[in-house]
């Protein structure tokens, strides 16, 4: 393997390992936000959803995402091109490019995490088996096609045709603000609507373990450094800038949330602080490689502000997005993708960013138009497909647990365990 290729392969693998910590991070974050009687179920839906997404990625998802586009339409990759990721094992990387196997491992993490994020909509009321089936259908019909649209690049010589959003529209979605967060958030919205509200909504109970929330959020932040920096596919200045911007955005998001919360509620909560942190990270993700650090502060702060506003929408409109997948992922993902069209800095990467220049730096308004079309297309598509999947499952196998199970909590009836010995269940 050529030296640069080996270095870049190592970089992708190291960042992939960082991302592994995002799985327990999301599990603890969702588990901590859940009521004590549902903590383990919330952890299990994250672990189960991630596993379903990862297994299906290995079987056929890799081909659907990164395979040559069927008919050259940019809609979906050829499922037969690399079934079981078998055909890439004998390949050697092009000069300076990370190996295909390392890239596959990285995209496996994206597929699993996107699926797990959707689980934030269902705390305390969905059958575990129904969730796993929904997860499998959604990652196949929702995530894999969208990931092809966004992450599959056409080759210069025309031998490989990739997705329509990245190649035809010219959308910049560096690390999944559209493909992961907007996609998963729109799916969570559709699922929460079809599933229906928890008993007692909009005040069904307080978080069961705030320290879990904090630990989970910071594990997510740690893994996010790999999530964003590894998306360069190389150890370069864009990767370094992605880490710097991610750190700046998460801190801005935390502080902005606290300022708004203090002004609005008269208190600064721990759970709120880390929720703002995550809102900032989601918002900076689509452009972490081409924003200036000051731009990242702006995007992170705005991401937290819109997350604070969006979290309150569920009570106003009556959809029960239990653990705020819509508020923290869908809305900041959309806003961050749009702000990128204004703030993308041509000085990024040592002046190497010549393709994506923000309007405030003299760039074209067409960049914003492309971003908006890409965002809307993904949000509408995944909402519709998720709504249809959930509706079919609801009318066949059923989605909700029995009322008695919801009232008593899902941990003991479904998993034969409780999170806290002798604790009062709330």
TIZAGU-762862 format. One record per residue (C-alpha): x, y, z. Coordinates in steps of 0.02 Angstrom, whole numbers, padded with zeros to 5 digits, always signed. Layout:
REM residues N
XYZ
...
//
This chain:
REM residues 426
+00000+00000+00000
+00066+00173-00047
+00123+00273+00107
-00008+00410+00095
-00145+00281+00070
-00087+00187+00225
-00089+00346+00329
-00263+00393+00270
-00326+00216+00299
-00258+00224+00476
-00343+00392+00502
-00512+00329+00445
-00497+00175+00556
-00447+00277+00710
-00593+00397+00687
-00708+00248+00660
-00655+00179+00829
-00693+00350+00905
-00868+00334+00834
-00896+00167+00919
-00913+00265+01083
-01061+00358+01009
-01167+00201+01026
-01158+00188+01218
-01159+00379+01219
-01327+00387+01130
-01392+00241+01234
-01348+00328+01397
-01413+00496+01335
-01581+00423+01285
-01584+00309+01438
-01552+00454+01555
-01689+00557+01476
-01814+00415+01497
-01919+00381+01650
-01839+00259+01771
-01961+00121+01721
-01903+00132+01539
-01715+00164+01555
-01661-00008+01495
-01787-00013+01354
-01720+00154+01290
-01543+00086+01298
-01596-00073+01209
-01686+00015+01066
-01525+00110+01030
-01417-00047+01036
-01543-00148+00935
-01570-00012+00806
-01384+00011+00782
-01357-00176+00760
-01497-00191+00632
-01428-00047+00530
-01250-00116+00537
-01297-00294+00490
-01402-00240+00341
-01262-00123+00287
-01143-00271+00277
-01268-00380+00184
-01322-00257+00050
-01315-00078+00115
-01137-00047+00059
-01188-00084-00120
-01346+00021-00110
-01248+00170-00044
-01081+00163-00136
-01120+00050-00284
-01134+00115-00461
-01302+00203-00479
-01433+00094-00561
-01470+00160-00735
-01357+00309-00703
-01505+00396-00619
-01421+00437-00455
-01563+00359-00354
-01491+00198-00283
-01332+00096-00298
-01324-00075-00378
-01365-00200-00240
-01273-00341-00328
-01108-00249-00348
-01036-00289-00177
-01155-00403-00084
-01083-00441+00087
-00945-00316+00046
-00856-00465-00030
-00795-00393-00194
-00693-00252-00114
-00584-00367-00009
-00458-00399-00147
-00447-00218-00203
-00302-00099-00174
-00329+00086-00140
-00291+00219-00268
-00140+00325-00228
-00173+00434-00076
-00347+00362-00044
-00401+00265+00110
-00441+00082+00076
-00618+00033+00028
-00628-00083+00178
-00589+00061+00298
-00718+00168+00209
-00846+00029+00227
-00815+00020+00415
-00840+00207+00427
-01004+00204+00331
-01064+00056+00436
-01054+00170+00587
-01155+00304+00497
-01292+00180+00451
-01305+00108+00626
-01303+00277+00713
-01433+00354+00597
-01550+00210+00635
-01520+00225+00822
-01558+00412+00820
-01735+00377+00759
-01766+00280+00921
-01779+00446+01014
-01960+00458+00957
-02028+00302+01041
-01986+00299+01227
-02105+00202+01336
-02235+00141+01212
-02172+00039+01063
-02154-00149+01050
-01971-00197+01044
-01996-00319+00900
-02096-00191+00801
-01956-00065+00826
-01824-00185+00760
-01932-00223+00608
-01962-00038+00577
-01776-00005+00595
-01734-00136+00464
-01862-00071+00340
-01815+00111+00369
-01628+00089+00350
-01660-00007+00188
-01790+00109+00111
-01746+00271+00199
-01564+00283+00247
-01475+00183+00111
-01554+00277-00037
-01525+00448+00043
-01345+00403+00087
-01319+00358-00096
-01388+00527-00149
-01270+00619-00032
-01113+00513-00007
-01086+00426-00175
-00975+00534-00286
-00963+00507-00473
-00790+00473-00543
-00706+00597-00659
-00694+00469-00799
-00878+00423-00790
-00846+00242-00740
-00944+00266-00578
-01107+00363-00566
-01154+00423-00393
-01302+00507-00308
-01404+00648-00383
-01398+00767-00235
-01209+00777-00220
-01167+00762-00405
-01311+00849-00495
-01361+00979-00366
-01188+01006-00295
-01247+00998-00114
-01114+01000+00021
-01156+00882+00165
-00987+00848+00239
-01029+00726+00380
-01215+00696+00371
-01311+00850+00424
-01435+00802+00288
-01403+00617+00260
-01397+00571+00445
-01477+00704+00555
-01610+00776+00441
-01648+00601+00378
-01663+00521+00550
-01755+00670+00625
-01888+00669+00488
-01910+00482+00514
-01930+00509+00701
-02064+00639+00669
-02163+00522+00557
-02146+00376+00677
-02199+00479+00828
-02356+00536+00737
-02408+00361+00684
-02362+00285+00852
-02464+00411+00951
-02433+00499+01115
-02379+00426+01281
-02505+00426+01421
-02494+00591+01512
-02419+00684+01365
-02356+00821+01361
-02297+00795+01541
-02273+00605+01556
-02129+00613+01683
-01959+00686+01716
-01790+00615+01660
-01737+00465+01762
-01550+00496+01772
-01473+00665+01733
-01292+00606+01758
-01326+00474+01623
-01380+00616+01508
-01219+00712+01538
-01107+00559+01519
-01198+00504+01363
-01187+00676+01284
-01000+00691+01314
-00969+00517+01245
-01066+00573+01092
-00959+00729+01082
-00800+00624+01092
-00858+00509+00954
-00917+00659+00853
-00737+00713+00832
-00712+00553+00733
-00882+00572+00650
-00833+00740+00577
-00645+00729+00557
-00651+00555+00482
-00770+00613+00347
-00623+00693+00257
-00559+00518+00218
-00384+00585+00244
-00269+00655+00377
-00261+00835+00316
-00300+01017+00357
-00485+00991+00326
-00487+00855+00460
-00398+00968+00584
-00519+01109+00547
-00667+00990+00569
-00610+00949+00746
-00577+01131+00790
-00746+01185+00722
-00836+01042+00809
-00762+01092+00977
-00804+01275+00948
-00983+01236+00897
-01021+01121+01043
-00960+01250+01169
-01057+01390+01085
-01211+01280+01083
-01196+01241+01268
-01179+01424+01317
-01317+01488+01203
-01439+01359+01271
-01399+01413+01449
-01426+01597+01409
-01593+01563+01326
-01647+01444+01464
-01602+01568+01600
-01699+01705+01512
-01849+01594+01475
-01860+01482+01628
-01757+01572+01759
-01640+01422+01779
-01492+01341+01693
-01514+01153+01690
-01383+01019+01668
-01487+00921+01544
-01517+01080+01447
-01332+01121+01438
-01286+00958+01354
-01439+00966+01241
-01375+01133+01179
-01205+01053+01154
-01282+00921+01041
-01384+01049+00946
-01223+01143+00908
-01137+00985+00849
-01279+00935+00735
-01284+01108+00656
-01096+01116+00621
-01087+00939+00550
-01134+00977+00368
-00996+01108+00353
-00867+01072+00487
-00732+01060+00354
-00761+01228+00268
-00819+01347+00405
-00702+01466+00495
-00691+01442+00684
-00794+01601+00707
-00918+01534+00581
-00927+01373+00683
-00966+01475+00839
-01109+01560+00748
-01177+01398+00676
-01162+01307+00842
-01249+01446+00937
-01390+01460+00811
-01406+01270+00810
-01433+01268+00998
-01556+01414+00988
-01664+01329+00857
-01653+01165+00953
-01721+01253+01108
-01864+01322+01005
-01896+01157+00914
-01903+01051+01072
-02055+01153+01125
-02147+01120+00962
-02202+00945+01012
-02313+01013+01151
-02383+01145+01036
-02422+01030+00890
-02457+00870+00987
-02329+00747+00916
-02239+00649+01051
-02055+00652+01002
-02012+00581+01172
-01824+00607+01178
-01811+00753+01056
-01743+00672+00899
-01840+00802+00799
-01789+00951+00903
-01605+00906+00920
-01570+00821+00752
-01696+00870+00617
-01707+01057+00647
-01524+01099+00686
-01472+00987+00541
-01581+01088+00423
-01523+01256+00492
-01339+01209+00489
-01352+01152+00308
-01432+01317+00258
-01310+01427+00357
-01166+01341+00270
-01217+01428+00108
-01183+01596+00193
-01030+01555+00298
-00923+01432+00200
-00749+01508+00203
-00634+01501+00050
-00484+01506+00167
-00529+01335+00238
-00401+01198+00212
-00262+01321+00182
-00362+01407+00045
-00408+01243-00039
-00595+01274-00027
-00635+01344-00198
-00794+01248-00238
-00905+01293-00090
-00895+01479-00051
-01023+01562+00062
-01129+01710+00008
-01045+01821+00139
-00878+01785+00055
-00940+01825-00119
-01014+01656-00162
-01167+01624-00267
-01347+01619-00207
-01364+01459-00308
-01266+01371-00170
-01407+01411-00049
-01535+01353-00176
-01447+01186-00196
-01437+01162-00009
-01622+01201+00015
-01676+01083-00125
-01567+00943-00056
-01631+00969+00122
-01814+00976+00070
-01798+00823-00042
-01725+00716+00096
-01844+00777+00231
-01999+00749+00124
-01943+00582+00055
-01894+00506+00221
-02048+00574+00310
-02163+00496+00182
-02073+00328+00174
-02062+00320+00365
-02245+00362+00384
-02293+00225+00262
-02182+00095+00346
-02250+00138+00518
-02430+00137+00456
-02412-00035+00376
-02335-00106+00535
-02469-00026+00642
-02607-00107+00540
-02524-00277+00534
-02419-00324+00685
-02461-00170+00789
-02339-00041+00860
-02395-00005+01038
-02369-00108+01194
-02526-00146+01297
-02588-00006+01409
-02541-00102+01566
-02362-00122+01505
-02347+00062+01463
-02410+00109+01636
-02297-00011+01730
-02146+00025+01619
-02064-00076+01482
-01906-00133+01569
-01975-00277+01672
-02110-00343+01553
-02001-00339+01397
-01823-00360+01460
-01850-00447+01628
-01737-00319+01712
-01746-00155+01805
-01615-00018+01801
-01621+00024+01986
-01646-00099+02126
-01775-00035+02248
-01804+00129+02159
-01974+00210+02146
-02030+00205+01967
-02088+00371+01900
//
